[in-house]
Amino acid sequence: MPIESRYVFKNVDQLGIAFKKGSPVRDDFNLWLKEQGPQKISGIVDNWMK
């Protein structure tokens, strides 16, 4: 079953999986993603999709 938001507004993240462009939190998160690498990120996603 796919993740679905009850209320959807164009360009608004209702699921809490994104950060505002230009925010320091987003920059930190993007850096963390780069440090993890695609293989580890895929493993994390696969684990949570079970």
PDBQT receptor file of N, H, CA, C and O in Angstrom, charges set to zero:
ATOM      1  N   MET A   1       0.844  -1.171   0.000  1.00  0.00    +0.000 N 
ATOM      2  CA  MET A   1       0.000   0.000   0.000  1.00  0.00    +0.000 C 
ATOM      3  C   MET A   1       0.896   1.244   0.000  1.00  0.00    +0.000 C 
ATOM      4  O   MET A   1       1.760   1.376   0.867  1.00  0.00    +0.000 OA
ATOM      5  N   PRO A   2       0.704   2.147  -0.951  1.00  0.00    +0.000 N 
ATOM      6  CA  PRO A   2       1.539   3.352  -1.018  1.00  0.00    +0.000 C 
ATOM      7  C   PRO A   2       1.189   4.339   0.098  1.00  0.00    +0.000 C 
ATOM      8  O   PRO A   2       0.077   4.340   0.626  1.00  0.00    +0.000 OA
ATOM      9  N   ILE A   3       2.168   5.176   0.440  1.00  0.00    +0.000 N 
ATOM     10  H   ILE A   3       3.072   5.175   0.011  1.00  0.00    +0.000 HD
ATOM     11  CA  ILE A   3       1.933   6.232   1.430  1.00  0.00    +0.000 C 
ATOM     12  C   ILE A   3       1.040   7.282   0.786  1.00  0.00    +0.000 C 
ATOM     13  O   ILE A   3       1.259   7.683  -0.356  1.00  0.00    +0.000 OA
ATOM     14  N   GLU A   4       0.054   7.712   1.515  1.00  0.00    +0.000 N 
ATOM     15  H   GLU A   4      -0.124   7.385   2.444  1.00  0.00    +0.000 HD
ATOM     16  CA  GLU A   4      -0.890   8.675   0.963  1.00  0.00    +0.000 C 
ATOM     17  C   GLU A   4      -1.198   9.742   2.002  1.00  0.00    +0.000 C 
ATOM     18  O   GLU A   4      -1.367   9.438   3.183  1.00  0.00    +0.000 OA
ATOM     19  N   SER A   5      -1.270  10.966   1.570  1.00  0.00    +0.000 N 
ATOM     20  H   SER A   5      -1.133  11.213   0.611  1.00  0.00    +0.000 HD
ATOM     21  CA  SER A   5      -1.607  12.070   2.461  1.00  0.00    +0.000 C 
ATOM     22  C   SER A   5      -3.087  12.390   2.306  1.00  0.00    +0.000 C 
ATOM     23  O   SER A   5      -3.613  12.406   1.194  1.00  0.00    +0.000 OA
ATOM     24  N   ARG A   6      -3.742  12.639   3.406  1.00  0.00    +0.000 N 
ATOM     25  H   ARG A   6      -3.314  12.625   4.310  1.00  0.00    +0.000 HD
ATOM     26  CA  ARG A   6      -5.170  12.925   3.369  1.00  0.00    +0.000 C 
ATOM     27  C   ARG A   6      -5.451  14.268   2.680  1.00  0.00    +0.000 C 
ATOM     28  O   ARG A   6      -6.399  14.384   1.904  1.00  0.00    +0.000 OA
ATOM     29  N   TYR A   7      -4.638  15.260   2.964  1.00  0.00    +0.000 N 
ATOM     30  H   TYR A   7      -3.868  15.166   3.595  1.00  0.00    +0.000 HD
ATOM     31  CA  TYR A   7      -4.796  16.578   2.350  1.00  0.00    +0.000 C 
ATOM     32  C   TYR A   7      -3.543  16.882   1.544  1.00  0.00    +0.000 C 
ATOM     33  O   TYR A   7      -2.435  16.849   2.080  1.00  0.00    +0.000 OA
ATOM     34  N   VAL A   8      -3.708  17.173   0.281  1.00  0.00    +0.000 N 
ATOM     35  H   VAL A   8      -4.608  17.199  -0.155  1.00  0.00    +0.000 HD
ATOM     36  CA  VAL A   8      -2.560  17.433  -0.576  1.00  0.00    +0.000 C 
ATOM     37  C   VAL A   8      -2.707  18.819  -1.200  1.00  0.00    +0.000 C 
ATOM     38  O   VAL A   8      -3.721  19.135  -1.821  1.00  0.00    +0.000 OA
ATOM     39  N   PHE A   9      -1.680  19.630  -1.021  1.00  0.00    +0.000 N 
ATOM     40  H   PHE A   9      -0.856  19.373  -0.516  1.00  0.00    +0.000 HD
ATOM     41  CA  PHE A   9      -1.627  20.947  -1.628  1.00  0.00    +0.000 C 
ATOM     42  C   PHE A   9      -0.393  20.997  -2.509  1.00  0.00    +0.000 C 
ATOM     43  O   PHE A   9       0.668  20.515  -2.115  1.00  0.00    +0.000 OA
ATOM     44  N   LYS A  10      -0.515  21.565  -3.680  1.00  0.00    +0.000 N 
ATOM     45  H   LYS A  10      -1.378  21.957  -4.001  1.00  0.00    +0.000 HD
ATOM     46  CA  LYS A  10       0.598  21.626  -4.616  1.00  0.00    +0.000 C 
ATOM     47  C   LYS A  10       1.819  22.279  -3.964  1.00  0.00    +0.000 C 
ATOM     48  O   LYS A  10       1.722  23.344  -3.352  1.00  0.00    +0.000 OA
ATOM     49  N   ASN A  11       2.972  21.613  -4.110  1.00  0.00    +0.000 N 
ATOM     50  H   ASN A  11       3.050  20.748  -4.607  1.00  0.00    +0.000 HD
ATOM     51  CA  ASN A  11       4.261  22.093  -3.601  1.00  0.00    +0.000 C 
ATOM     52  C   ASN A  11       4.337  22.175  -2.074  1.00  0.00    +0.000 C 
ATOM     53  O   ASN A  11       5.182  22.898  -1.545  1.00  0.00    +0.000 OA
ATOM     54  N   VAL A  12       3.486  21.463  -1.369  1.00  0.00    +0.000 N 
ATOM     55  H   VAL A  12       2.800  20.877  -1.799  1.00  0.00    +0.000 HD
ATOM     56  CA  VAL A  12       3.531  21.440   0.089  1.00  0.00    +0.000 C 
ATOM     57  C   VAL A  12       3.741  20.005   0.538  1.00  0.00    +0.000 C 
ATOM     58  O   VAL A  12       2.969  19.117   0.179  1.00  0.00    +0.000 OA
ATOM     59  N   ASP A  13       4.777  19.781   1.317  1.00  0.00    +0.000 N 
ATOM     60  H   ASP A  13       5.404  20.503   1.609  1.00  0.00    +0.000 HD
ATOM     61  CA  ASP A  13       5.078  18.449   1.821  1.00  0.00    +0.000 C 
ATOM     62  C   ASP A  13       4.250  18.188   3.071  1.00  0.00    +0.000 C 
ATOM     63  O   ASP A  13       4.475  18.815   4.106  1.00  0.00    +0.000 OA
ATOM     64  N   GLN A  14       3.302  17.274   2.983  1.00  0.00    +0.000 N 
ATOM     65  H   GLN A  14       3.120  16.765   2.141  1.00  0.00    +0.000 HD
ATOM     66  CA  GLN A  14       2.462  16.939   4.125  1.00  0.00    +0.000 C 
ATOM     67  C   GLN A  14       2.972  15.718   4.880  1.00  0.00    +0.000 C 
ATOM     68  O   GLN A  14       2.462  15.407   5.956  1.00  0.00    +0.000 OA
ATOM     69  N   LEU A  15       3.966  15.024   4.340  1.00  0.00    +0.000 N 
ATOM     70  H   LEU A  15       4.380  15.277   3.466  1.00  0.00    +0.000 HD
ATOM     71  CA  LEU A  15       4.432  13.788   4.952  1.00  0.00    +0.000 C 
ATOM     72  C   LEU A  15       5.700  13.971   5.768  1.00  0.00    +0.000 C 
ATOM     73  O   LEU A  15       6.160  13.019   6.399  1.00  0.00    +0.000 OA
ATOM     74  N   GLY A  16       6.271  15.151   5.776  1.00  0.00    +0.000 N 
ATOM     75  H   GLY A  16       5.897  15.924   5.263  1.00  0.00    +0.000 HD
ATOM     76  CA  GLY A  16       7.452  15.411   6.591  1.00  0.00    +0.000 C 
ATOM     77  C   GLY A  16       8.721  14.782   6.061  1.00  0.00    +0.000 C 
ATOM     78  O   GLY A  16       9.622  14.464   6.838  1.00  0.00    +0.000 OA
ATOM     79  N   ILE A  17       8.814  14.594   4.747  1.00  0.00    +0.000 N 
ATOM     80  H   ILE A  17       8.082  14.852   4.115  1.00  0.00    +0.000 HD
ATOM     81  CA  ILE A  17       9.999  13.948   4.184  1.00  0.00    +0.000 C 
ATOM     82  C   ILE A  17      10.888  14.928   3.428  1.00  0.00    +0.000 C 
ATOM     83  O   ILE A  17      11.811  14.516   2.727  1.00  0.00    +0.000 OA
ATOM     84  N   ALA A  18      10.618  16.207   3.564  1.00  0.00    +0.000 N 
ATOM     85  H   ALA A  18       9.868  16.542   4.134  1.00  0.00    +0.000 HD
ATOM     86  CA  ALA A  18      11.443  17.202   2.879  1.00  0.00    +0.000 C 
ATOM     87  C   ALA A  18      11.605  18.422   3.782  1.00  0.00    +0.000 C 
ATOM     88  O   ALA A  18      10.817  18.646   4.701  1.00  0.00    +0.000 OA
ATOM     89  N   PHE A  19      12.627  19.190   3.502  1.00  0.00    +0.000 N 
ATOM     90  H   PHE A  19      13.267  19.009   2.755  1.00  0.00    +0.000 HD
ATOM     91  CA  PHE A  19      12.884  20.397   4.272  1.00  0.00    +0.000 C 
ATOM     92  C   PHE A  19      12.832  21.595   3.341  1.00  0.00    +0.000 C 
ATOM     93  O   PHE A  19      13.086  21.467   2.143  1.00  0.00    +0.000 OA
ATOM     94  N   LYS A  20      12.509  22.740   3.879  1.00  0.00    +0.000 N 
ATOM     95  H   LYS A  20      12.302  22.844   4.852  1.00  0.00    +0.000 HD
ATOM     96  CA  LYS A  20      12.423  23.972   3.106  1.00  0.00    +0.000 C 
ATOM     97  C   LYS A  20      13.754  24.266   2.421  1.00  0.00    +0.000 C 
ATOM     98  O   LYS A  20      14.818  24.162   3.031  1.00  0.00    +0.000 OA
ATOM     99  N   LYS A  21      13.677  24.633   1.143  1.00  0.00    +0.000 N 
ATOM    100  H   LYS A  21      12.813  24.718   0.647  1.00  0.00    +0.000 HD
ATOM    101  CA  LYS A  21      14.895  24.973   0.402  1.00  0.00    +0.000 C 
ATOM    102  C   LYS A  21      15.619  26.116   1.095  1.00  0.00    +0.000 C 
ATOM    103  O   LYS A  21      15.010  27.094   1.527  1.00  0.00    +0.000 OA
ATOM    104  N   GLY A  22      16.943  25.967   1.189  1.00  0.00    +0.000 N 
ATOM    105  H   GLY A  22      17.438  25.172   0.837  1.00  0.00    +0.000 HD
ATOM    106  CA  GLY A  22      17.758  27.002   1.797  1.00  0.00    +0.000 C 
ATOM    107  C   GLY A  22      17.867  26.917   3.311  1.00  0.00    +0.000 C 
ATOM    108  O   GLY A  22      18.601  27.692   3.924  1.00  0.00    +0.000 OA
ATOM    109  N   SER A  23      17.136  25.973   3.927  1.00  0.00    +0.000 N 
ATOM    110  H   SER A  23      16.539  25.344   3.429  1.00  0.00    +0.000 HD
ATOM    111  CA  SER A  23      17.220  25.870   5.387  1.00  0.00    +0.000 C 
ATOM    112  C   SER A  23      18.477  25.107   5.788  1.00  0.00    +0.000 C 
ATOM    113  O   SER A  23      18.918  24.216   5.062  1.00  0.00    +0.000 OA
ATOM    114  N   PRO A  24      19.061  25.448   6.938  1.00  0.00    +0.000 N 
ATOM    115  CA  PRO A  24      20.260  24.738   7.401  1.00  0.00    +0.000 C 
ATOM    116  C   PRO A  24      19.988  23.257   7.649  1.00  0.00    +0.000 C 
ATOM    117  O   PRO A  24      20.875  22.423   7.469  1.00  0.00    +0.000 OA
ATOM    118  N   VAL A  25      18.773  22.931   8.058  1.00  0.00    +0.000 N 
ATOM    119  H   VAL A  25      18.052  23.609   8.204  1.00  0.00    +0.000 HD
ATOM    120  CA  VAL A  25      18.429  21.523   8.302  1.00  0.00    +0.000 C 
ATOM    121  C   VAL A  25      18.478  20.737   6.992  1.00  0.00    +0.000 C 
ATOM    122  O   VAL A  25      18.968  19.608   6.957  1.00  0.00    +0.000 OA
ATOM    123  N   ARG A  26      17.969  21.339   5.921  1.00  0.00    +0.000 N 
ATOM    124  H   ARG A  26      17.571  22.255   5.950  1.00  0.00    +0.000 HD
ATOM    125  CA  ARG A  26      18.009  20.670   4.622  1.00  0.00    +0.000 C 
ATOM    126  C   ARG A  26      19.453  20.472   4.169  1.00  0.00    +0.000 C 
ATOM    127  O   ARG A  26      19.803  19.407   3.660  1.00  0.00    +0.000 OA
ATOM    128  N   ASP A  27      20.286  21.484   4.350  1.00  0.00    +0.000 N 
ATOM    129  H   ASP A  27      20.002  22.349   4.764  1.00  0.00    +0.000 HD
ATOM    130  CA  ASP A  27      21.696  21.365   3.972  1.00  0.00    +0.000 C 
ATOM    131  C   ASP A  27      22.376  20.244   4.749  1.00  0.00    +0.000 C 
ATOM    132  O   ASP A  27      23.137  19.463   4.178  1.00  0.00    +0.000 OA
ATOM    133  N   ASP A  28      22.104  20.163   6.051  1.00  0.00    +0.000 N 
ATOM    134  H   ASP A  28      21.485  20.798   6.514  1.00  0.00    +0.000 HD
ATOM    135  CA  ASP A  28      22.670  19.090   6.876  1.00  0.00    +0.000 C 
ATOM    136  C   ASP A  28      22.182  17.725   6.411  1.00  0.00    +0.000 C 
ATOM    137  O   ASP A  28      22.960  16.773   6.343  1.00  0.00    +0.000 OA
ATOM    138  N   PHE A  29      20.895  17.631   6.091  1.00  0.00    +0.000 N 
ATOM    139  H   PHE A  29      20.264  18.404   6.146  1.00  0.00    +0.000 HD
ATOM    140  CA  PHE A  29      20.323  16.362   5.645  1.00  0.00    +0.000 C 
ATOM    141  C   PHE A  29      20.920  15.945   4.300  1.00  0.00    +0.000 C 
ATOM    142  O   PHE A  29      21.253  14.777   4.104  1.00  0.00    +0.000 OA
ATOM    143  N   ASN A  30      21.056  16.892   3.380  1.00  0.00    +0.000 N 
ATOM    144  H   ASN A  30      20.786  17.841   3.539  1.00  0.00    +0.000 HD
ATOM    145  CA  ASN A  30      21.662  16.578   2.080  1.00  0.00    +0.000 C 
ATOM    146  C   ASN A  30      23.104  16.102   2.242  1.00  0.00    +0.000 C 
ATOM    147  O   ASN A  30      23.534  15.180   1.550  1.00  0.00    +0.000 OA
ATOM    148  N   LEU A  31      23.845  16.720   3.144  1.00  0.00    +0.000 N 
ATOM    149  H   LEU A  31      23.496  17.470   3.706  1.00  0.00    +0.000 HD
ATOM    150  CA  LEU A  31      25.213  16.290   3.423  1.00  0.00    +0.000 C 
ATOM    151  C   LEU A  31      25.222  14.870   3.982  1.00  0.00    +0.000 C 
ATOM    152  O   LEU A  31      26.042  14.045   3.580  1.00  0.00    +0.000 OA
ATOM    153  N   TRP A  32      24.320  14.592   4.899  1.00  0.00    +0.000 N 
ATOM    154  H   TRP A  32      23.653  15.262   5.225  1.00  0.00    +0.000 HD
ATOM    155  CA  TRP A  32      24.216  13.248   5.483  1.00  0.00    +0.000 C 
ATOM    156  C   TRP A  32      23.913  12.213   4.397  1.00  0.00    +0.000 C 
ATOM    157  O   TRP A  32      24.509  11.137   4.376  1.00  0.00    +0.000 OA
ATOM    158  N   LEU A  33      22.976  12.547   3.488  1.00  0.00    +0.000 N 
ATOM    159  H   LEU A  33      22.492  13.422   3.505  1.00  0.00    +0.000 HD
ATOM    160  CA  LEU A  33      22.649  11.624   2.395  1.00  0.00    +0.000 C 
ATOM    161  C   LEU A  33      23.879  11.322   1.545  1.00  0.00    +0.000 C 
ATOM    162  O   LEU A  33      24.122  10.169   1.190  1.00  0.00    +0.000 OA
ATOM    163  N   LYS A  34      24.655  12.353   1.216  1.00  0.00    +0.000 N 
ATOM    164  H   LYS A  34      24.458  13.291   1.504  1.00  0.00    +0.000 HD
ATOM    165  CA  LYS A  34      25.864  12.158   0.414  1.00  0.00    +0.000 C 
ATOM    166  C   LYS A  34      26.872  11.285   1.147  1.00  0.00    +0.000 C 
ATOM    167  O   LYS A  34      27.524  10.436   0.539  1.00  0.00    +0.000 OA
ATOM    168  N   GLU A  35      27.000  11.495   2.459  1.00  0.00    +0.000 N 
ATOM    169  H   GLU A  35      26.471  12.185   2.953  1.00  0.00    +0.000 HD
ATOM    170  CA  GLU A  35      27.946  10.703   3.248  1.00  0.00    +0.000 C 
ATOM    171  C   GLU A  35      27.544   9.231   3.307  1.00  0.00    +0.000 C 
ATOM    172  O   GLU A  35      28.410   8.357   3.334  1.00  0.00    +0.000 OA
ATOM    173  N   GLN A  36      26.249   8.950   3.326  1.00  0.00    +0.000 N 
ATOM    174  H   GLN A  36      25.546   9.660   3.304  1.00  0.00    +0.000 HD
ATOM    175  CA  GLN A  36      25.772   7.573   3.422  1.00  0.00    +0.000 C 
ATOM    176  C   GLN A  36      26.000   6.805   2.124  1.00  0.00    +0.000 C 
ATOM    177  O   GLN A  36      26.352   5.626   2.146  1.00  0.00    +0.000 OA
ATOM    178  N   GLY A  37      25.801   7.472   1.010  1.00  0.00    +0.000 N 
ATOM    179  H   GLY A  37      25.515   8.430   0.993  1.00  0.00    +0.000 HD
ATOM    180  CA  GLY A  37      25.958   6.831  -0.290  1.00  0.00    +0.000 C 
ATOM    181  C   GLY A  37      24.698   6.082  -0.700  1.00  0.00    +0.000 C 
ATOM    182  O   GLY A  37      23.871   5.734   0.144  1.00  0.00    +0.000 OA
ATOM    183  N   PRO A  38      24.555   5.838  -1.998  1.00  0.00    +0.000 N 
ATOM    184  CA  PRO A  38      23.329   5.236  -2.525  1.00  0.00    +0.000 C 
ATOM    185  C   PRO A  38      23.049   3.824  -2.009  1.00  0.00    +0.000 C 
ATOM    186  O   PRO A  38      21.891   3.462  -1.798  1.00  0.00    +0.000 OA
ATOM    187  N   GLN A  39      24.086   3.036  -1.807  1.00  0.00    +0.000 N 
ATOM    188  H   GLN A  39      25.027   3.330  -1.978  1.00  0.00    +0.000 HD
ATOM    189  CA  GLN A  39      23.868   1.654  -1.367  1.00  0.00    +0.000 C 
ATOM    190  C   GLN A  39      23.272   1.611   0.047  1.00  0.00    +0.000 C 
ATOM    191  O   GLN A  39      22.331   0.860   0.301  1.00  0.00    +0.000 OA
ATOM    192  N   LYS A  40      23.807   2.399   0.944  1.00  0.00    +0.000 N 
ATOM    193  H   LYS A  40      24.572   3.009   0.738  1.00  0.00    +0.000 HD
ATOM    194  CA  LYS A  40      23.290   2.412   2.316  1.00  0.00    +0.000 C 
ATOM    195  C   LYS A  40      21.881   2.999   2.360  1.00  0.00    +0.000 C 
ATOM    196  O   LYS A  40      21.028   2.508   3.100  1.00  0.00    +0.000 OA
ATOM    197  N   ILE A  41      21.633   4.043   1.575  1.00  0.00    +0.000 N 
ATOM    198  H   ILE A  41      22.326   4.442   0.974  1.00  0.00    +0.000 HD
ATOM    199  CA  ILE A  41      20.297   4.645   1.529  1.00  0.00    +0.000 C 
ATOM    200  C   ILE A  41      19.286   3.625   1.015  1.00  0.00    +0.000 C 
ATOM    201  O   ILE A  41      18.184   3.526   1.554  1.00  0.00    +0.000 OA
ATOM    202  N   SER A  42      19.644   2.871  -0.013  1.00  0.00    +0.000 N 
ATOM    203  H   SER A  42      20.539   2.952  -0.450  1.00  0.00    +0.000 HD
ATOM    204  CA  SER A  42      18.750   1.832  -0.536  1.00  0.00    +0.000 C 
ATOM    205  C   SER A  42      18.441   0.792   0.531  1.00  0.00    +0.000 C 
ATOM    206  O   SER A  42      17.306   0.328   0.639  1.00  0.00    +0.000 OA
ATOM    207  N   GLY A  43      19.447   0.425   1.317  1.00  0.00    +0.000 N 
ATOM    208  H   GLY A  43      20.369   0.802   1.229  1.00  0.00    +0.000 HD
ATOM    209  CA  GLY A  43      19.238  -0.526   2.400  1.00  0.00    +0.000 C 
ATOM    210  C   GLY A  43      18.275  -0.005   3.451  1.00  0.00    +0.000 C 
ATOM    211  O   GLY A  43      17.429  -0.746   3.952  1.00  0.00    +0.000 OA
ATOM    212  N   ILE A  44      18.406   1.278   3.785  1.00  0.00    +0.000 N 
ATOM    213  H   ILE A  44      19.093   1.880   3.378  1.00  0.00    +0.000 HD
ATOM    214  CA  ILE A  44      17.504   1.896   4.759  1.00  0.00    +0.000 C 
ATOM    215  C   ILE A  44      16.076   1.897   4.222  1.00  0.00    +0.000 C 
ATOM    216  O   ILE A  44      15.142   1.534   4.937  1.00  0.00    +0.000 OA
ATOM    217  N   VAL A  45      15.908   2.304   2.968  1.00  0.00    +0.000 N 
ATOM    218  H   VAL A  45      16.667   2.599   2.387  1.00  0.00    +0.000 HD
ATOM    219  CA  VAL A  45      14.577   2.341   2.356  1.00  0.00    +0.000 C 
ATOM    220  C   VAL A  45      13.987   0.935   2.297  1.00  0.00    +0.000 C 
ATOM    221  O   VAL A  45      12.826   0.736   2.654  1.00  0.00    +0.000 OA
ATOM    222  N   ASP A  46      14.776  -0.036   1.853  1.00  0.00    +0.000 N 
ATOM    223  H   ASP A  46      15.719   0.126   1.563  1.00  0.00    +0.000 HD
ATOM    224  CA  ASP A  46      14.295  -1.421   1.774  1.00  0.00    +0.000 C 
ATOM    225  C   ASP A  46      13.842  -1.922   3.136  1.00  0.00    +0.000 C 
ATOM    226  O   ASP A  46      12.816  -2.594   3.241  1.00  0.00    +0.000 OA
ATOM    227  N   ASN A  47      14.597  -1.601   4.179  1.00  0.00    +0.000 N 
ATOM    228  H   ASN A  47      15.430  -1.055   4.094  1.00  0.00    +0.000 HD
ATOM    229  CA  ASN A  47      14.241  -2.031   5.531  1.00  0.00    +0.000 C 
ATOM    230  C   ASN A  47      12.895  -1.459   5.965  1.00  0.00    +0.000 C 
ATOM    231  O   ASN A  47      12.069  -2.172   6.535  1.00  0.00    +0.000 OA
ATOM    232  N   TRP A  48      12.672  -0.171   5.695  1.00  0.00    +0.000 N 
ATOM    233  H   TRP A  48      13.343   0.409   5.232  1.00  0.00    +0.000 HD
ATOM    234  CA  TRP A  48      11.424   0.467   6.115  1.00  0.00    +0.000 C 
ATOM    235  C   TRP A  48      10.237   0.087   5.240  1.00  0.00    +0.000 C 
ATOM    236  O   TRP A  48       9.090   0.249   5.659  1.00  0.00    +0.000 OA
ATOM    237  N   MET A  49      10.487  -0.416   4.033  1.00  0.00    +0.000 N 
ATOM    238  H   MET A  49      11.418  -0.548   3.693  1.00  0.00    +0.000 HD
ATOM    239  CA  MET A  49       9.397  -0.813   3.136  1.00  0.00    +0.000 C 
ATOM    240  C   MET A  49       8.889  -2.226   3.423  1.00  0.00    +0.000 C 
ATOM    241  O   MET A  49       7.900  -2.664   2.835  1.00  0.00    +0.000 OA
ATOM    242  N   LYS A  50       9.565  -2.936   4.327  1.00  0.00    +0.000 N 
ATOM    243  H   LYS A  50      10.368  -2.580   4.805  1.00  0.00    +0.000 HD
ATOM    244  CA  LYS A  50       9.132  -4.305   4.665  1.00  0.00    +0.000 C 
ATOM    245  C   LYS A  50       7.864  -4.290   5.472  1.00  0.00    +0.000 C 
ATOM    246  O   LYS A  50       7.357  -5.348   5.845  1.00  0.00    +0.000 OA
TER     247      LYS A  50
